[in-house]
Amino acid sequence: MASKITVHKGDLPDGLAFPNGVAVDSETLGLKPHRDRLCVLQLSAGDGTAHLVQFDGKSYNAPNLKRLLTDAAIPKIFHFARFDVAVLSKYLGVVTGPIYCTKIASKLVRTYTDRHGLKDLVGELLGIELSKHQQSSDWASATLSDAQKAYAASDVLHLHALRAKLDLMLKREDRVALAQRCFEFLPTRATLDLAGFEDTDIFSH
C-alpha cells in the first residue's frame, strides 16, 4: 500500500496523535547547524503516514510541533539523533525528548558490521531497499518535488519497525540499560556540538 504524505507549512495542524511514539528526521541545507538552516521536518506515527513540515527560514514559531517534541509522554525515534537534536535546539529552541536513536542501538548490537546507515539497517532488518537519490538536493525550494517528498518520508516511515527489531537485539545482548543511558546523553552531546566541540573528545586524556 502506498504511503500517505502530507506537507504542512510552518507547523503541524491541530489534532494529530502519535500514541506509539513519533519518528522524526530533518532536512537542512547542509551538515553544519550554525550555517545550514532547517528546511523540512518529517514525522510519522509508524502507520504508513508521513507529515512534512516545511519552513521558509524566516519563522520557526511552530507551537504544535514544539509541544510534540517536548512531550515527555511521547518517545521520539531518530536515526542519528545527535544531528537532528542539535538542529531542533538551534532553530526551534527546544530540548527534544525522550529520545530513541536507531543508529546508536545498531552500533551497540550490530557489532558484526560497520554499516549503520539507515539504508543498511532497513535493508538488513526489514528487507526494504531505500533510495537515497534525493539526499543532496535543495530542501529550501518553495515547492518540494514528488521525489523529495518520497525521500523525506522514507527516512521516518520505517523507524518504528526498526526500533522493534533493535529492541529485541538489545534485550538479547543485555544492553537495554546501556542504550537508554546513551539516549539520555544525546541532548548534552548536541549542546557540545553547538558549542563548537563537535570534533573534540572531551573525555580523552
C-alpha positions as CSV (number, residue, x, y, z in Angstrom):
1,M,0.0,0.0,0.0
2,A,1.3,3.4,-0.9
3,S,2.3,5.7,1.9
4,K,0.3,8.9,2.6
5,I,2.5,12.0,2.6
6,T,1.1,15.4,3.7
7,V,3.0,18.7,3.6
8,H,2.3,21.4,6.1
9,K,3.6,25.0,6.1
10,G,5.3,26.1,9.3
11,D,3.7,23.8,11.8
12,L,1.7,20.7,12.4
13,P,-2.1,21.0,12.3
14,D,-4.1,20.6,15.4
15,G,-5.4,17.2,16.4
16,L,-2.6,14.9,15.2
17,A,-1.9,11.9,17.6
18,F,1.2,9.8,17.9
19,P,0.2,7.2,20.5
20,N,3.1,4.8,19.7
21,G,5.8,7.4,19.6
22,V,6.8,9.7,16.7
23,A,9.6,9.1,14.2
24,V,11.5,12.3,13.4
25,D,14.0,13.4,10.8
26,S,15.2,16.7,9.5
27,E,16.3,18.1,6.1
28,T,18.7,21.0,6.2
29,L,20.9,22.9,3.7
30,G,24.0,21.1,4.9
31,L,25.5,19.4,7.9
32,K,26.6,22.5,9.9
33,P,23.7,23.7,12.1
34,H,25.2,27.1,12.6
35,R,25.4,27.7,8.8
36,D,22.8,25.4,7.3
37,R,19.2,26.1,8.2
38,L,16.4,23.7,9.0
39,C,14.2,23.4,5.9
40,V,11.9,20.4,6.5
41,L,11.0,18.3,9.5
42,Q,9.3,15.0,8.7
43,L,7.3,12.9,11.2
44,S,5.5,9.6,11.2
45,A,3.3,7.7,13.7
46,G,4.6,4.4,12.2
47,D,1.3,3.8,10.5
48,G,2.4,4.4,6.9
49,T,1.7,8.2,7.0
50,A,4.3,10.9,6.9
51,H,3.9,14.6,7.8
52,L,6.4,17.0,6.3
53,V,6.6,20.4,8.0
54,Q,8.2,22.9,5.6
55,F,9.9,26.1,7.0
56,D,10.6,29.3,5.0
57,G,13.7,30.1,7.0
58,K,12.1,33.3,8.5
59,S,9.9,31.9,11.2
60,Y,10.2,28.8,13.3
61,N,7.2,29.7,15.5
62,A,5.6,26.2,15.5
63,P,3.7,25.7,18.7
64,N,2.1,22.4,17.9
65,L,5.4,20.9,16.7
66,K,7.3,22.3,19.7
67,R,4.7,20.9,22.1
68,L,5.0,17.4,20.5
69,L,8.8,17.4,20.5
70,T,8.9,18.3,24.2
71,D,6.1,16.0,25.4
72,A,7.7,13.6,27.9
73,A,5.0,11.0,27.3
74,I,5.8,10.6,23.6
75,P,9.1,8.8,22.6
76,K,10.9,10.5,19.7
77,I,12.6,7.9,17.3
78,F,15.5,9.2,15.3
79,H,18.3,7.8,13.1
80,F,21.4,9.7,14.1
81,A,19.6,11.8,16.7
82,R,22.8,13.7,17.6
83,F,22.4,15.9,14.4
84,D,18.6,16.3,14.5
85,V,18.5,17.2,18.2
86,A,21.1,19.9,17.6
87,V,19.2,21.3,14.7
88,L,15.9,21.3,16.6
89,S,17.7,23.1,19.5
90,K,19.2,25.7,17.2
91,Y,16.2,26.5,15.1
92,L,13.1,25.6,17.2
93,G,14.7,26.3,20.6
94,V,13.6,23.0,22.2
95,V,15.2,20.2,24.0
96,T,13.7,17.2,22.4
97,G,12.9,14.0,24.4
98,P,12.6,11.3,25.3
99,I,14.9,10.0,22.6
100,Y,15.5,6.7,20.9
101,C,18.3,6.6,18.3
102,T,18.3,3.6,15.9
103,K,22.0,4.4,14.9
104,I,23.2,4.1,18.5
105,A,21.1,1.0,19.1
106,S,22.6,-0.5,15.9
107,K,26.2,0.3,17.0
108,L,25.5,-1.4,20.3
109,V,24.2,-4.6,18.9
110,R,25.3,-5.0,15.3
111,T,28.9,-5.2,16.2
112,Y,29.5,-7.7,13.4
113,T,29.4,-4.8,10.9
114,D,30.5,-1.1,10.5
115,R,27.5,-0.3,8.3
116,H,25.0,1.5,10.4
117,G,23.4,3.9,7.9
118,L,19.6,3.9,7.6
119,K,19.7,2.3,4.2
120,D,21.8,-0.6,5.6
121,L,19.5,-1.1,8.7
122,V,16.3,-1.0,6.7
123,G,17.8,-3.4,4.1
124,E,19.1,-6.0,6.6
125,L,16.4,-5.9,9.4
126,L,13.3,-5.1,7.3
127,G,14.2,-6.3,3.8
128,I,13.3,-3.0,2.3
129,E,15.5,-1.2,-0.3
130,L,15.7,2.6,0.3
131,S,16.6,5.1,-2.4
132,K,19.0,7.9,-1.4
133,H,19.0,9.8,-4.7
134,Q,17.5,12.9,-3.1
135,Q,19.9,13.0,-0.2
136,S,21.7,16.0,-1.7
137,S,19.1,18.4,-3.1
138,D,17.7,21.9,-2.5
139,W,15.5,21.5,0.5
140,A,14.9,25.2,0.7
141,S,12.9,25.1,-2.5
142,A,9.5,26.8,-2.1
143,T,7.9,23.6,-3.6
144,L,9.1,20.2,-2.9
145,S,9.2,17.7,-5.7
146,D,7.5,14.4,-5.5
147,A,10.9,12.7,-5.3
148,Q,11.9,14.9,-2.4
149,K,8.7,14.2,-0.6
150,A,9.1,10.4,-1.1
151,Y,12.7,10.6,0.1
152,A,11.9,12.6,3.2
153,A,9.1,10.3,4.1
154,S,11.2,7.2,3.7
155,D,13.5,8.5,6.4
156,V,10.8,8.2,9.0
157,L,8.3,5.6,7.8
158,H,10.4,2.6,8.9
159,L,11.8,3.8,12.2
160,H,9.1,2.3,14.4
161,A,9.7,-1.1,12.9
162,L,13.5,-0.7,13.2
163,R,13.1,0.2,16.9
164,A,11.1,-3.0,17.5
165,K,13.8,-5.1,15.8
166,L,16.6,-3.4,17.6
167,D,14.9,-3.6,21.0
168,L,14.9,-7.4,20.6
169,M,18.6,-7.4,19.9
170,L,19.4,-5.0,22.8
171,K,17.5,-7.3,25.1
172,R,19.2,-10.3,23.8
173,E,22.6,-8.8,24.4
174,D,21.6,-7.3,27.7
175,R,22.3,-3.7,26.6
176,V,18.9,-2.1,27.0
177,A,20.0,0.0,30.0
178,L,23.3,1.0,28.3
179,A,21.4,2.1,25.3
180,Q,19.0,4.2,27.4
181,R,21.9,6.0,29.1
182,C,23.3,6.8,25.7
183,F,20.0,8.1,24.5
184,E,19.7,10.3,27.6
185,F,23.1,11.8,26.9
186,L,22.2,12.9,23.4
187,P,20.9,16.4,24.3
188,T,24.2,17.1,26.1
189,R,26.1,15.8,23.1
190,A,24.1,18.1,20.8
191,T,24.8,21.0,23.1
192,L,28.5,20.3,22.9
193,D,28.3,20.2,19.1
194,L,26.5,23.6,19.0
195,A,29.2,25.0,21.4
196,G,32.0,24.1,19.0
197,F,33.1,20.8,20.5
198,E,31.8,18.6,17.7
199,D,35.3,17.4,16.7
200,T,36.8,17.3,20.2
201,D,36.7,14.2,22.5
202,I,36.5,16.0,25.9
203,F,36.8,12.6,27.6
204,S,40.2,11.8,26.1
205,H,43.4,12.4,28.1
